[in-house]
Structures are given as structure tokens and as C-alpha cells.
Amino acid sequence: MSASAHDFIHCTSTEERVLEALRAQNPQTLEALAYFLTDASWSQVFLAVDRLSRAGMVSLQPVRRCEYRVSLKRAAA
């Protein structure tokens, strides 16, 4: 029996808003996500992305030094 990654994480409102932003805006850099989520600090966005990444819900790709693009992971078929 296989469970989805979402079953293993209880999303905070910041995490939910990161996911919503990625669904609406497609892949974004961490800086762009922090800019869009005006009532969350950069640290809150970073921690939310870290938790979502560890849960397998988002992926990070390096863009250039110290800059990463965050994208939703595709559901496994």
C-alpha cells in the first residue's frame, strides 16, 4: 500500500500558500515566492519550501550561485 507525500505532512498556512503560488505562477525562485507572499518573512518561506521539499512535494533546481527555482513535483503515475 502506497501513501502520497501529502499524507505525511501537515501543511502550515505558509506551506499551503507556497503550493498555491506555484500552482498559479508555475516554478518560481525563492526570492520571487517571498516577494509574492507579502505577509510571510523570507525565513518563513524558506522553511516552508524546505519542509515541502523534504516531503517530496516540491523540487529545487539551482539557477545560479545561491539561487534556486522551486517547482511542484509531478504526481507519480
All heavy atoms as a GROMACS GRO file, in nm:
protein
  605
    1MET      N    1   0.085  -0.118   0.000
    1MET     CA    2   0.000   0.000   0.000
    1MET      C    3   0.089   0.123   0.000
    1MET      O    4   0.180   0.135   0.080
    1MET     CB    5  -0.089  -0.002   0.124
    1MET     CG    6  -0.182   0.117   0.130
    1MET     SD    7  -0.316   0.091   0.247
    1MET     CE    8  -0.243   0.156   0.395
    2SER      N    9   0.061   0.214  -0.090
    2SER     CA   10   0.143   0.334  -0.104
    2SER      C   11   0.064   0.456  -0.060
    2SER      O   12  -0.053   0.472  -0.096
    2SER     CB   13   0.187   0.349  -0.249
    2SER     OG   14   0.256   0.469  -0.265
    3ALA      N   15   0.128   0.543   0.017
    3ALA     CA   16   0.066   0.667   0.060
    3ALA      C   17   0.132   0.782  -0.013
    3ALA      O   18   0.249   0.778  -0.046
    3ALA     CB   19   0.081   0.684   0.211
    4SER      N   20   0.055   0.886  -0.037
    4SER     CA   21   0.112   1.002  -0.104
    4SER      C   22   0.196   1.082  -0.006
    4SER      O   23   0.182   1.071   0.116
    4SER     CB   24   0.001   1.091  -0.161
    4SER     OG   25  -0.068   1.155  -0.057
    5ALA      N   26   0.285   1.167  -0.059
    5ALA     CA   27   0.370   1.251   0.026
    5ALA      C   28   0.284   1.344   0.111
    5ALA      O   29   0.319   1.375   0.224
    5ALA     CB   30   0.466   1.332  -0.060
    6HIS      N   31   0.171   1.383   0.059
    6HIS     CA   32   0.086   1.477   0.134
    6HIS      C   33   0.032   1.413   0.261
    6HIS      O   34   0.003   1.481   0.358
    6HIS     CB   35  -0.029   1.525   0.044
    6HIS     CG   36  -0.092   1.650   0.096
    6HIS    ND1   37  -0.187   1.649   0.195
    6HIS    CD2   38  -0.072   1.779   0.064
    6HIS    CE1   39  -0.224   1.772   0.221
    6HIS    NE2   40  -0.157   1.854   0.143
    7ASP      N   41   0.020   1.280   0.264
    7ASP     CA   42  -0.028   1.211   0.383
    7ASP      C   43   0.069   1.224   0.500
    7ASP      O   44   0.031   1.206   0.614
    7ASP     CB   45  -0.051   1.062   0.354
    7ASP     CG   46  -0.164   1.039   0.257
    7ASP    OD1   47  -0.253   1.126   0.246
    7ASP    OD2   48  -0.163   0.935   0.190
    8PHE      N   49   0.196   1.252   0.471
    8PHE     CA   50   0.298   1.255   0.574
    8PHE      C   51   0.331   1.394   0.626
    8PHE      O   52   0.416   1.408   0.711
    8PHE     CB   53   0.426   1.188   0.522
    8PHE     CG   54   0.406   1.044   0.492
    8PHE    CD1   55   0.404   1.000   0.361
    8PHE    CD2   56   0.386   0.951   0.593
    8PHE    CE1   57   0.384   0.866   0.332
    8PHE    CE2   58   0.366   0.818   0.564
    8PHE     CZ   59   0.366   0.775   0.433
    9ILE      N   60   0.268   1.497   0.572
    9ILE     CA   61   0.299   1.633   0.614
    9ILE      C   62   0.170   1.707   0.643
    9ILE      O   63   0.075   1.699   0.569
    9ILE     CB   64   0.384   1.707   0.508
    9ILE    CG1   65   0.426   1.843   0.559
    9ILE    CG2   66   0.313   1.719   0.377
    9ILE    CD1   67   0.527   1.913   0.472
   10HIS      N   68   0.170   1.775   0.754
   10HIS     CA   69   0.058   1.863   0.788
   10HIS      C   70   0.102   2.002   0.747
   10HIS      O   71   0.192   2.059   0.805
   10HIS     CB   72   0.030   1.858   0.938
   10HIS     CG   73  -0.083   1.949   0.976
   10HIS    ND1   74  -0.070   2.085   0.974
   10HIS    CD2   75  -0.208   1.922   1.016
   10HIS    CE1   76  -0.185   2.140   1.012
   10HIS    NE2   77  -0.269   2.042   1.038
   11CYS      N   78   0.043   2.054   0.641
   11CYS     CA   79   0.088   2.181   0.584
   11CYS      C   80   0.045   2.299   0.670
   11CYS      O   81  -0.070   2.308   0.712
   11CYS     CB   82   0.034   2.200   0.444
   11CYS     SG   83   0.104   2.086   0.325
   12THR      N   84   0.138   2.389   0.695
   12THR     CA   85   0.107   2.515   0.760
   12THR      C   86   0.045   2.608   0.656
   12THR      O   87   0.049   2.579   0.536
   12THR     CB   88   0.233   2.581   0.818
   12THR    OG1   89   0.318   2.620   0.708
   12THR    CG2   90   0.308   2.488   0.912
   13SER      N   91  -0.007   2.720   0.700
   13SER     CA   92  -0.066   2.812   0.604
   13SER      C   93   0.040   2.865   0.508
   13SER      O   94   0.012   2.885   0.390
   13SER     CB   95  -0.137   2.927   0.676
   13SER     OG   96  -0.046   3.010   0.742
   14THR      N   97   0.163   2.885   0.554
   14THR     CA   98   0.269   2.930   0.464
   14THR      C   99   0.298   2.824   0.359
   14THR      O  100   0.312   2.856   0.241
   14THR     CB  101   0.397   2.966   0.542
   14THR    OG1  102   0.366   3.066   0.640
   14THR    CG2  103   0.504   3.019   0.449
   15GLU      N  104   0.303   2.699   0.399
   15GLU     CA  105   0.326   2.592   0.303
   15GLU      C  106   0.213   2.583   0.201
   15GLU      O  107   0.237   2.569   0.081
   15GLU     CB  108   0.343   2.458   0.376
   15GLU     CG  109   0.473   2.452   0.453
   15GLU     CD  110   0.474   2.345   0.559
   15GLU    OE1  111   0.367   2.290   0.591
   15GLU    OE2  112   0.583   2.316   0.610
   16GLU      N  113   0.090   2.594   0.249
   16GLU     CA  114  -0.025   2.592   0.157
   16GLU      C  115  -0.017   2.709   0.059
   16GLU      O  116  -0.045   2.692  -0.060
   16GLU     CB  117  -0.157   2.598   0.235
   16GLU     CG  118  -0.191   2.470   0.307
   16GLU     CD  119  -0.223   2.355   0.212
   16GLU    OE1  120  -0.252   2.377   0.093
   16GLU    OE2  121  -0.219   2.240   0.259
   17ARG      N  122   0.023   2.825   0.107
   17ARG     CA  123   0.032   2.942   0.020
   17ARG      C  124   0.146   2.929  -0.079
   17ARG      O  125   0.135   2.975  -0.192
   17ARG     CB  126   0.041   3.068   0.104
   17ARG     CG  127  -0.094   3.089   0.176
   17ARG     CD  128  -0.103   3.206   0.271
   17ARG     NE  129  -0.046   3.326   0.218
   17ARG     CZ  130   0.060   3.389   0.272
   17ARG    NH1  131   0.115   3.344   0.382
   17ARG    NH2  132   0.106   3.499   0.219
   18VAL      N  133   0.256   2.866  -0.040
   18VAL     CA  134   0.365   2.839  -0.134
   18VAL      C  135   0.312   2.747  -0.244
   18VAL      O  136   0.334   2.773  -0.364
   18VAL     CB  137   0.487   2.776  -0.062
   18VAL    CG1  138   0.583   2.714  -0.163
   18VAL    CG2  139   0.558   2.880   0.023
   19LEU      N  140   0.242   2.641  -0.207
   19LEU     CA  141   0.186   2.550  -0.306
   19LEU      C  142   0.088   2.621  -0.399
   19LEU      O  143   0.090   2.601  -0.520
   19LEU     CB  144   0.118   2.432  -0.237
   19LEU     CG  145   0.211   2.336  -0.162
   19LEU    CD1  146   0.129   2.236  -0.079
   19LEU    CD2  147   0.306   2.265  -0.256
   20GLU      N  148   0.002   2.706  -0.344
   20GLU     CA  149  -0.093   2.782  -0.425
   20GLU      C  150  -0.020   2.874  -0.522
   20GLU      O  151  -0.058   2.885  -0.639
   20GLU     CB  152  -0.186   2.865  -0.336
   20GLU     CG  153  -0.287   2.783  -0.260
   20GLU     CD  154  -0.362   2.865  -0.156
   20GLU    OE1  155  -0.356   2.990  -0.160
   20GLU    OE2  156  -0.428   2.804  -0.071
   21ALA      N  157   0.085   2.942  -0.475
   21ALA     CA  158   0.162   3.032  -0.561
   21ALA      C  159   0.227   2.954  -0.675
   21ALA      O  160   0.228   3.000  -0.789
   21ALA     CB  161   0.267   3.107  -0.479
   22LEU      N  162   0.280   2.836  -0.646
   22LEU     CA  163   0.342   2.756  -0.750
   22LEU      C  164   0.240   2.704  -0.850
   22LEU      O  165   0.268   2.695  -0.969
   22LEU     CB  166   0.420   2.640  -0.689
   22LEU     CG  167   0.545   2.681  -0.610
   22LEU    CD1  168   0.602   2.560  -0.537
   22LEU    CD2  169   0.648   2.746  -0.699
   23ARG      N  170   0.120   2.673  -0.803
   23ARG     CA  171   0.015   2.628  -0.895
   23ARG      C  172  -0.027   2.742  -0.988
   23ARG      O  173  -0.051   2.722  -1.106
   23ARG     CB  174  -0.107   2.578  -0.818
   23ARG     CG  175  -0.087   2.444  -0.754
   23ARG     CD  176  -0.213   2.396  -0.682
   23ARG     NE  177  -0.180   2.288  -0.591
   23ARG     CZ  178  -0.186   2.297  -0.458
   23ARG    NH1  179  -0.228   2.407  -0.399
   23ARG    NH2  180  -0.152   2.194  -0.383
   24ALA      N  181  -0.034   2.863  -0.934
   24ALA     CA  182  -0.079   2.979  -1.011
   24ALA      C  183   0.032   3.038  -1.100
   24ALA      O  184   0.005   3.081  -1.211
   24ALA     CB  185  -0.131   3.087  -0.917
   25GLN      N  186   0.154   3.040  -1.049
   25GLN     CA  187   0.263   3.110  -1.117
   25GLN      C  188   0.366   3.017  -1.181
   25GLN      O  189   0.461   3.066  -1.240
   25GLN     CB  190   0.336   3.201  -1.017
   25GLN     CG  191   0.250   3.305  -0.951
   25GLN     CD  192   0.202   3.411  -1.047
   25GLN    OE1  193   0.272   3.448  -1.140
   25GLN    NE2  194   0.081   3.459  -1.027
   26ASN      N  195   0.350   2.886  -1.165
   26ASN     CA  196   0.449   2.789  -1.212
   26ASN      C  197   0.579   2.804  -1.134
   26ASN      O  198   0.581   2.871  -1.032
   26ASN     CB  199   0.467   2.802  -1.363
   26ASN     CG  200   0.341   2.769  -1.439
   26ASN    OD1  201   0.274   2.673  -1.405
   26ASN    ND2  202   0.306   2.850  -1.535
   27PRO      N  203   0.689   2.742  -1.177
   27PRO     CA  204   0.813   2.748  -1.098
   27PRO      C  205   0.856   2.892  -1.071
   27PRO      O  206   0.844   2.980  -1.156
   27PRO     CB  207   0.915   2.677  -1.187
   27PRO     CG  208   0.833   2.582  -1.268
   27PRO     CD  209   0.706   2.656  -1.295
   28GLN      N  210   0.906   2.912  -0.949
   28GLN     CA  211   0.950   3.044  -0.904
   28GLN      C  212   1.079   3.030  -0.825
   28GLN      O  213   1.103   2.926  -0.764
   28GLN     CB  214   0.844   3.107  -0.811
   28GLN     CG  215   0.712   3.133  -0.875
   28GLN     CD  216   0.721   3.245  -0.977
   28GLN    OE1  217   0.784   3.347  -0.951
   28GLN    NE2  218   0.660   3.224  -1.091
   29THR      N  219   1.156   3.136  -0.819
   29THR     CA  220   1.272   3.136  -0.731
   29THR      C  221   1.223   3.158  -0.588
   29THR      O  222   1.111   3.204  -0.565
   29THR     CB  223   1.372   3.246  -0.767
   29THR    OG1  224   1.308   3.373  -0.750
   29THR    CG2  225   1.425   3.230  -0.909
   30LEU      N  226   1.309   3.125  -0.491
   30LEU     CA  227   1.274   3.151  -0.351
   30LEU      C  228   1.246   3.299  -0.330
   30LEU      O  229   1.152   3.335  -0.258
   30LEU     CB  230   1.389   3.107  -0.260
   30LEU     CG  231   1.395   2.960  -0.225
   30LEU    CD1  232   1.527   2.928  -0.158
   30LEU    CD2  233   1.280   2.923  -0.135
   31GLU      N  234   1.325   3.385  -0.391
   31GLU     CA  235   1.307   3.529  -0.376
   31GLU      C  236   1.172   3.574  -0.430
   31GLU      O  237   1.104   3.657  -0.370
   31GLU     CB  238   1.421   3.605  -0.443
   31GLU     CG  239   1.553   3.594  -0.370
   31GLU     CD  240   1.622   3.458  -0.385
   31GLU    OE1  241   1.585   3.380  -0.477
   31GLU    OE2  242   1.708   3.428  -0.303
   32ALA      N  243   1.132   3.520  -0.545
   32ALA     CA  244   1.003   3.556  -0.603
   32ALA      C  245   0.889   3.509  -0.514
   32ALA      O  246   0.791   3.582  -0.494
   32ALA     CB  247   0.989   3.498  -0.744
   33LEU      N  248   0.900   3.388  -0.458
   33LEU     CA  249   0.797   3.339  -0.366
   33LEU      C  250   0.786   3.431  -0.244
   33LEU      O  251   0.675   3.465  -0.202
   33LEU     CB  252   0.827   3.196  -0.322
   33LEU     CG  253   0.800   3.087  -0.425
   33LEU    CD1  254   0.857   2.956  -0.377
   33LEU    CD2  255   0.652   3.076  -0.452
   34ALA      N  256   0.899   3.471  -0.188
   34ALA     CA  257   0.897   3.560  -0.072
   34ALA      C  258   0.835   3.694  -0.109
   34ALA      O  259   0.764   3.755  -0.028
   34ALA     CB  260   1.038   3.578  -0.017
   35TYR      N  261   0.859   3.741  -0.229
   35TYR     CA  262   0.801   3.867  -0.275
   35TYR      C  263   0.649   3.855  -0.288
   35TYR      O  264   0.576   3.945  -0.248
   35TYR     CB  265   0.864   3.906  -0.410
   35TYR     CG  266   0.805   4.030  -0.470
   35TYR    CD1  267   0.845   4.155  -0.426
   35TYR    CD2  268   0.710   4.022  -0.570
   35TYR    CE1  269   0.791   4.270  -0.481
   35TYR    CE2  270   0.656   4.136  -0.626
   35TYR     CZ  271   0.696   4.259  -0.581
   35TYR     OH  272   0.642   4.373  -0.636
   36PHE      N  273   0.601   3.743  -0.345
   36PHE     CA  274   0.457   3.723  -0.363
   36PHE      C  275   0.383   3.703  -0.231
   36PHE      O  276   0.268   3.743  -0.216
   36PHE     CB  277   0.428   3.603  -0.454
   36PHE     CG  278   0.464   3.625  -0.597
   36PHE    CD1  279   0.545   3.534  -0.664
   36PHE    CD2  280   0.419   3.735  -0.668
   36PHE    CE1  281   0.580   3.554  -0.796
   36PHE    CE2  282   0.452   3.756  -0.800
   36PHE     CZ  283   0.533   3.664  -0.864
   37LEU      N  284   0.447   3.638  -0.135
   37LEU     CA  285   0.384   3.611  -0.005
   37LEU      C  286   0.422   3.723   0.092
   37LEU      O  287   0.504   3.707   0.181
   37LEU     CB  288   0.428   3.474   0.047
   37LEU     CG  289   0.400   3.357  -0.048
   37LEU    CD1  290   0.455   3.228   0.010
   37LEU    CD2  291   0.253   3.344  -0.077
   38THR      N  292   0.359   3.837   0.074
   38THR     CA  293   0.400   3.960   0.143
   38THR      C  294   0.387   3.954   0.294
   38THR      O  295   0.459   4.025   0.364
   38THR     CB  296   0.318   4.080   0.091
   38THR    OG1  297   0.179   4.052   0.107
   38THR    CG2  298   0.348   4.105  -0.055
   39ASP      N  299   0.297   3.873   0.348
   39ASP     CA  300   0.282   3.868   0.493
   39ASP      C  301   0.365   3.757   0.559
   39ASP      O  302   0.354   3.733   0.678
   39ASP     CB  303   0.135   3.856   0.533
   39ASP     CG  304   0.069   3.731   0.480
   39ASP    OD1  305   0.115   3.680   0.377
   39ASP    OD2  306  -0.028   3.686   0.541
   40ALA      N  307   0.451   3.692   0.479
   40ALA     CA  308   0.543   3.592   0.534
   40ALA      C  309   0.685   3.644   0.516
   40ALA      O  310   0.717   3.707   0.416
   40ALA     CB  311   0.527   3.458   0.460
   41SER      N  312   0.770   3.618   0.614
   41SER     CA  313   0.910   3.660   0.603
   41SER      C  314   0.984   3.565   0.508
   41SER      O  315   0.936   3.455   0.478
   41SER     CB  316   0.977   3.658   0.740
   41SER     OG  317   0.993   3.525   0.785
   42TRP      N  318   1.101   3.608   0.462
   42TRP     CA  319   1.182   3.523   0.376
   42TRP      C  320   1.213   3.393   0.449
   42TRP      O  321   1.210   3.286   0.390
   42TRP     CB  322   1.312   3.596   0.337
   42TRP     CG  323   1.388   3.523   0.232
   42TRP    CD1  324   1.379   3.542   0.097
   42TRP    CD2  325   1.484   3.418   0.251
   42TRP    NE1  326   1.464   3.454   0.032
   42TRP    CE2  327   1.530   3.377   0.125
   42TRP    CE3  328   1.535   3.354   0.363
   42TRP    CZ2  329   1.624   3.276   0.106
   42TRP    CZ3  330   1.629   3.252   0.345
   42TRP    CH2  331   1.672   3.215   0.218
   43SER      N  332   1.241   3.400   0.579
   43SER     CA  333   1.273   3.281   0.658
   43SER      C  334   1.155   3.184   0.663
   43SER      O  335   1.174   3.063   0.654
   43SER     CB  336   1.313   3.319   0.800
   43SER     OG  337   1.431   3.394   0.799
   44GLN      N  338   1.034   3.237   0.677
   44GLN     CA  339   0.916   3.151   0.680
   44GLN      C  340   0.897   3.080   0.546
   44GLN      O  341   0.863   2.962   0.542
   44GLN     CB  342   0.791   3.232   0.714
   44GLN     CG  343   0.785   3.278   0.856
   44GLN     CD  344   0.672   3.374   0.881
   44GLN    OE1  345   0.655   3.473   0.808
   44GLN    NE2  346   0.593   3.347   0.983
   45VAL      N  347   0.919   3.153   0.437
   45VAL     CA  348   0.907   3.093   0.304
   45VAL      C  349   1.015   2.986   0.287
   45VAL      O  350   0.987   2.875   0.239
   45VAL     CB  351   0.916   3.200   0.194
   45VAL    CG1  352   0.922   3.136   0.056
   45VAL    CG2  353   0.799   3.297   0.205
   46PHE      N  354   1.138   3.016   0.327
   46PHE     CA  355   1.248   2.920   0.316
   46PHE      C  356   1.216   2.792   0.394
   46PHE      O  357   1.233   2.681   0.342
   46PHE     CB  358   1.377   2.982   0.368
   46PHE     CG  359   1.494   2.888   0.368
   46PHE    CD1  360   1.568   2.868   0.253
   46PHE    CD2  361   1.526   2.816   0.482
   46PHE    CE1  362   1.675   2.779   0.251
   46PHE    CE2  363   1.633   2.728   0.481
   46PHE     CZ  364   1.708   2.709   0.366
   47LEU      N  365   1.168   2.806   0.516
   47LEU     CA  366   1.136   2.688   0.598
   47LEU      C  367   1.020   2.609   0.538
   47LEU      O  368   1.021   2.485   0.540
   47LEU     CB  369   1.105   2.729   0.742
   47LEU     CG  370   1.226   2.777   0.822
   47LEU    CD1  371   1.181   2.834   0.957
   47LEU    CD2  372   1.324   2.664   0.842
   48ALA      N  373   0.921   2.679   0.484
   48ALA     CA  374   0.808   2.610   0.421
   48ALA      C  375   0.855   2.531   0.300
   48ALA      O  376   0.818   2.415   0.282
   48ALA     CB  377   0.700   2.711   0.381
   49VAL      N  378   0.940   2.593   0.217
   49VAL     CA  379   0.993   2.523   0.100
   49VAL      C  380   1.080   2.404   0.144
   49VAL      O  381   1.073   2.297   0.084
   49VAL     CB  382   1.072   2.621   0.010
   49VAL    CG1  383   1.153   2.546  -0.096
   49VAL    CG2  384   0.977   2.720  -0.056
   50ASP      N  385   1.158   2.421   0.248
   50ASP     CA  386   1.240   2.312   0.300
   50ASP      C  387   1.153   2.194   0.342
   50ASP      O  388   1.180   2.079   0.304
   50ASP     CB  389   1.324   2.361   0.418
   50ASP     CG  390   1.412   2.251   0.475
   50ASP    OD1  391   1.493   2.194   0.399
   50ASP    OD2  392   1.399   2.223   0.596
   51ARG      N  393   1.047   2.220   0.417
   51ARG     CA  394   0.958   2.112   0.462
   51ARG      C  395   0.889   2.045   0.342
   51ARG      O  396   0.877   1.922   0.337
   51ARG     CB  397   0.856   2.165   0.561
   51ARG     CG  398   0.915   2.194   0.698
   51ARG     CD  399   0.808   2.225   0.801
   51ARG     NE  400   0.737   2.348   0.772
   51ARG     CZ  401   0.768   2.468   0.819
   51ARG    NH1  402   0.870   2.483   0.901
   51ARG    NH2  403   0.696   2.574   0.788
   52LEU      N  404   0.843   2.126   0.247
   52LEU     CA  405   0.776   2.071   0.129
   52LEU      C  406   0.872   1.988   0.044
   52LEU      O  407   0.834   1.884  -0.010
   52LEU     CB  408   0.714   2.184   0.046
   52LEU     CG  409   0.596   2.256   0.110
   52LEU    CD1  410   0.563   2.382   0.032
   52LEU    CD2  411   0.475   2.164   0.119
   53SER      N  412   0.996   2.032   0.036
   53SER     CA  413   1.097   1.957  -0.038
   53SER      C  414   1.125   1.823   0.029
   53SER      O  415   1.132   1.719  -0.037
   53SER     CB  416   1.225   2.040  -0.048
   53SER     OG  417   1.327   1.966  -0.107
   54ARG      N  418   1.142   1.824   0.160
   54ARG     CA  419   1.169   1.700   0.233
   54ARG      C  420   1.052   1.603   0.225
   54ARG      O  421   1.071   1.481   0.231
   54ARG     CB  422   1.202   1.731   0.378
   54ARG     CG  423   1.336   1.800   0.394
   54ARG     CD  424   1.357   1.846   0.537
   54ARG     NE  425   1.473   1.931   0.550
   54ARG     CZ  426   1.596   1.887   0.574
   54ARG    NH1  427   1.618   1.758   0.588
   54ARG    NH2  428   1.696   1.972   0.581
   55ALA      N  429   0.929   1.657   0.211
   55ALA     CA  430   0.810   1.572   0.198
   55ALA      C  431   0.789   1.525   0.055
   55ALA      O  432   0.698   1.448   0.028
   55ALA     CB  433   0.687   1.649   0.246
   56GLY      N  434   0.873   1.572  -0.037
   56GLY     CA  435   0.861   1.530  -0.176
   56GLY      C  436   0.754   1.601  -0.255
   56GLY      O  437   0.714   1.554  -0.361
   57MET      N  438   0.709   1.715  -0.207
   57MET     CA  439   0.601   1.787  -0.275
   57MET      C  440   0.651   1.893  -0.372
   57MET      O  441   0.580   1.930  -0.464
   57MET     CB  442   0.507   1.848  -0.172
   57MET     CG  443   0.442   1.741  -0.086
   57MET     SD  444   0.339   1.809   0.044
   57MET     CE  445   0.200   1.863  -0.052
   58VAL      N  446   0.771   1.943  -0.349
   58VAL     CA  447   0.832   2.039  -0.441
   58VAL      C  448   0.976   1.995  -0.467
   58VAL      O  449   1.033   1.916  -0.391
   58VAL     CB  450   0.832   2.185  -0.387
   58VAL    CG1  451   0.690   2.234  -0.361
   58VAL    CG2  452   0.917   2.199  -0.263
   59SER      N  453   1.031   2.047  -0.575
   59SER     CA  454   1.172   2.020  -0.604
   59SER      C  455   1.244   2.152  -0.622
   59SER      O  456   1.183   2.254  -0.654
   59SER     CB  457   1.186   1.933  -0.729
   59SER     OG  458   1.134   1.999  -0.842
   60LEU      N  459   1.375   2.148  -0.600
   60LEU     CA  460   1.460   2.266  -0.612
   60LEU      C  461   1.564   2.239  -0.720
   60LEU      O  462   1.626   2.133  -0.722
   60LEU     CB  463   1.532   2.295  -0.480
   60LEU     CG  464   1.441   2.328  -0.362
   60LEU    CD1  465   1.517   2.317  -0.232
   60LEU    CD2  466   1.385   2.467  -0.378
   61GLN      N  467   1.581   2.337  -0.808
   61GLN     CA  468   1.685   2.327  -0.909
   61GLN      C  469   1.772   2.452  -0.898
   61GLN      O  470   1.720   2.564  -0.891
   61GLN     CB  471   1.626   2.323  -1.052
   61GLN     CG  472   1.539   2.204  -1.082
   61GLN     CD  473   1.394   2.226  -1.042
   61GLN    OE1  474   1.344   2.336  -1.046
   61GLN    NE2  475   1.327   2.118  -1.006
   62PRO      N  476   1.904   2.434  -0.897
   62PRO     CA  477   1.991   2.551  -0.893
   62PRO      C  478   1.980   2.630  -1.022
   62PRO      O  479   1.976   2.572  -1.131
   62PRO     CB  480   2.131   2.492  -0.874
   62PRO     CG  481   2.120   2.349  -0.909
   62PRO     CD  482   1.977   2.309  -0.897
   63VAL      N  483   1.970   2.761  -1.009
   63VAL     CA  484   1.964   2.850  -1.125
   63VAL      C  485   2.102   2.911  -1.147
   63VAL      O  486   2.154   2.911  -1.257
   63VAL     CB  487   1.859   2.962  -1.104
   63VAL    CG1  488   1.858   3.058  -1.220
   63VAL    CG2  489   1.722   2.902  -1.083
   64ARG      N  490   2.157   2.966  -1.043
   64ARG     CA  491   2.295   3.016  -1.041
   64ARG      C  492   2.338   3.016  -0.896
   64ARG      O  493   2.261   2.976  -0.809
   64ARG     CB  494   2.307   3.152  -1.108
   64ARG     CG  495   2.222   3.260  -1.049
   64ARG     CD  496   2.223   3.386  -1.133
   64ARG     NE  497   2.085   3.423  -1.146
   64ARG     CZ  498   2.022   3.463  -1.253
   64ARG    NH1  499   2.082   3.478  -1.359
   64ARG    NH2  500   1.897   3.490  -1.255
   65ARG      N  501   2.454   3.061  -0.867
   65ARG     CA  502   2.507   3.056  -0.731
   65ARG      C  503   2.410   3.122  -0.633
   65ARG      O  504   2.368   3.235  -0.653
   65ARG     CB  505   2.642   3.126  -0.725
   65ARG     CG  506   2.709   3.106  -0.594
   65ARG     CD  507   2.850   3.156  -0.596
   65ARG     NE  508   2.909   3.124  -0.467
   65ARG     CZ  509   2.992   3.203  -0.405
   65ARG    NH1  510   3.029   3.315  -0.459
   65ARG    NH2  511   3.038   3.168  -0.288
   66CYS      N  512   2.372   3.047  -0.530
   66CYS     CA  513   2.284   3.095  -0.422
   66CYS      C  514   2.143   3.128  -0.469
   66CYS      O  515   2.071   3.204  -0.403
   66CYS     CB  516   2.344   3.215  -0.351
   66CYS     SG  517   2.502   3.181  -0.274
   67GLU      N  518   2.100   3.073  -0.582
   67GLU     CA  519   1.964   3.097  -0.631
   67GLU      C  520   1.904   2.965  -0.678
   67GLU      O  521   1.967   2.891  -0.752
   67GLU     CB  522   1.962   3.198  -0.745
   67GLU     CG  523   1.823   3.237  -0.788
   67GLU     CD  524   1.823   3.345  -0.894
   67GLU    OE1  525   1.929   3.397  -0.929
   67GLU    OE2  526   1.714   3.376  -0.943
   68TYR      N  527   1.783   2.937  -0.631
   68TYR     CA  528   1.716   2.811  -0.663
   68TYR      C  529   1.576   2.837  -0.715
   68TYR      O  530   1.507   2.926  -0.668
   68TYR     CB  531   1.708   2.721  -0.540
   68TYR     CG  532   1.843   2.672  -0.496
   68TYR    CD1  533   1.920   2.747  -0.409
   68TYR    CD2  534   1.894   2.553  -0.545
   68TYR    CE1  535   2.045   2.704  -0.370
   68TYR    CE2  536   2.018   2.508  -0.507
   68TYR     CZ  537   2.094   2.584  -0.419
   68TYR     OH  538   2.217   2.542  -0.382
   69ARG      N  539   1.534   2.753  -0.811
   69ARG     CA  540   1.398   2.757  -0.863
   69ARG      C  541   1.320   2.646  -0.792
   69ARG      O  542   1.365   2.532  -0.783
   69ARG     CB  543   1.398   2.734  -1.013
   69ARG     CG  544   1.258   2.736  -1.073
   69ARG     CD  545   1.259   2.726  -1.224
   69ARG     NE  546   1.325   2.842  -1.281
   69ARG     CZ  547   1.434   2.837  -1.357
   69ARG    NH1  548   1.490   2.723  -1.386
   69ARG    NH2  549   1.486   2.946  -1.405
   70VAL      N  550   1.202   2.682  -0.745
   70VAL     CA  551   1.113   2.589  -0.675
   70VAL      C  552   1.000   2.551  -0.770
   70VAL      O  553   0.938   2.639  -0.831
   70VAL     CB  554   1.054   2.654  -0.547
   70VAL    CG1  555   0.969   2.554  -0.470
   70VAL    CG2  556   1.164   2.712  -0.460
   71SER      N  557   0.973   2.423  -0.783
   71SER     CA  558   0.862   2.380  -0.866
   71SER      C  559   0.787   2.266  -0.799
   71SER      O  560   0.841   2.195  -0.714
   71SER     CB  561   0.912   2.336  -1.005
   71SER     OG  562   1.006   2.233  -0.993
   72LEU      N  563   0.661   2.251  -0.838
   72LEU     CA  564   0.581   2.141  -0.787
   72LEU      C  565   0.633   2.012  -0.846
   72LEU      O  566   0.670   2.006  -0.964
   72LEU     CB  567   0.434   2.158  -0.828
   72LEU     CG  568   0.359   2.272  -0.763
   72LEU    CD1  569   0.222   2.288  -0.827
   72LEU    CD2  570   0.345   2.249  -0.614
   73LYS      N  571   0.634   1.906  -0.765
   73LYS     CA  572   0.669   1.773  -0.816
   73LYS      C  573   0.545   1.715  -0.882
   73LYS      O  574   0.434   1.732  -0.832
   73LYS     CB  575   0.715   1.683  -0.703
   73LYS     CG  576   0.859   1.703  -0.669
   73LYS     CD  577   0.918   1.571  -0.629
   73LYS     CE  578   1.066   1.582  -0.618
   73LYS     NZ  579   1.119   1.468  -0.548
   74ARG      N  580   0.568   1.647  -0.989
   74ARG     CA  581   0.456   1.580  -1.057
   74ARG      C  582   0.418   1.455  -0.980
   74ARG      O  583   0.504   1.386  -0.925
   74ARG     CB  584   0.496   1.541  -1.198
   74ARG     CG  585   0.523   1.660  -1.286
   74ARG     CD  586   0.566   1.613  -1.420
   74ARG     NE  587   0.613   1.725  -1.498
   74ARG     CZ  588   0.555   1.766  -1.609
   74ARG    NH1  589   0.450   1.701  -1.657
   74ARG    NH2  590   0.602   1.869  -1.675
   75ALA      N  591   0.290   1.427  -0.976
   75ALA     CA  592   0.242   1.307  -0.907
   75ALA      C  593   0.287   1.185  -0.983
   75ALA      O  594   0.286   1.181  -1.106
   75ALA     CB  595   0.090   1.310  -0.896
   76ALA      N  596   0.328   1.084  -0.910
   76ALA     CA  597   0.371   0.958  -0.972
   76ALA      C  598   0.249   0.885  -1.026
   76ALA      O  599   0.144   0.883  -0.964
   76ALA     CB  600   0.445   0.873  -0.872
   77ALA      N  601   0.264   0.826  -1.140
   77ALA     CA  602   0.152   0.754  -1.202
   77ALA      C  603   0.136   0.617  -1.142
   77ALA      O  604   0.220   0.556  -1.091
   77ALA     CB  605   0.175   0.743  -1.352
   0.00000   0.00000   0.00000
